[in-house]
Amino acid sequence: MRSNHRIKANPKNRTIINLIFSHHPPCQYNRTLRIWGNFRICARCTGEAIGLVLSLFLVRLCNISSWEWAILAIIMPLLAIIDWSTQATEKRESNNYLRLITGIAFSFSWVIIGLLLTRRDIIPGLLTLAIVILEGLITFKILWHAGIFNRVLKPFEDYEESLK
């Protein structure tokens, strides 16, 4: 015998699912894109997914040297680093348009590095990979010593407390 009673969805479960895809607590939903209903995804990660697909097509159309690709791959992650860092330090608030664009640029960079390494352009590929990793490590070190990560993590800690 079938019951006509529906199981009510737990709002906390929905919020946790949103957190998985958006990686932002509800107080930062302005940094996400609403897909349908209340389902949200991270704006920058959406840009990265779009950039991945676009770059797979666009890199085939461009006929530039390995070193020109390397320079592009070094510059592109800086856009995301600058956008995220200036927002994390509360110098300004970014917007979803910038997050999408910087996400696209960030993923283009990684596709280019992969392209260089698979085309057997080992020297420009490894050098680019090393520089991009160094960009990230330097940014992390500067922000860590400035205590920025405590501020960035605070909304997540507050959110965790609200779930208890």
Buried (B, 14 or more C-beta within 10 A) or exposed (E): EEEEEEEEEEEEEEBEEBBEBBBBBBEBBEBBBEEEEEBBBBBBBBBBBBBBEBBBEEBEEEEEEBBEBBBBBBEBBBBBBBBBBEBBBEEEEBBBEBBBBBBBBBBBBBBBBBBBBEEEBEEBBBBBBEBBEEBEEEBBEEBEEEEBEEEBEEBBEEBEEEEE
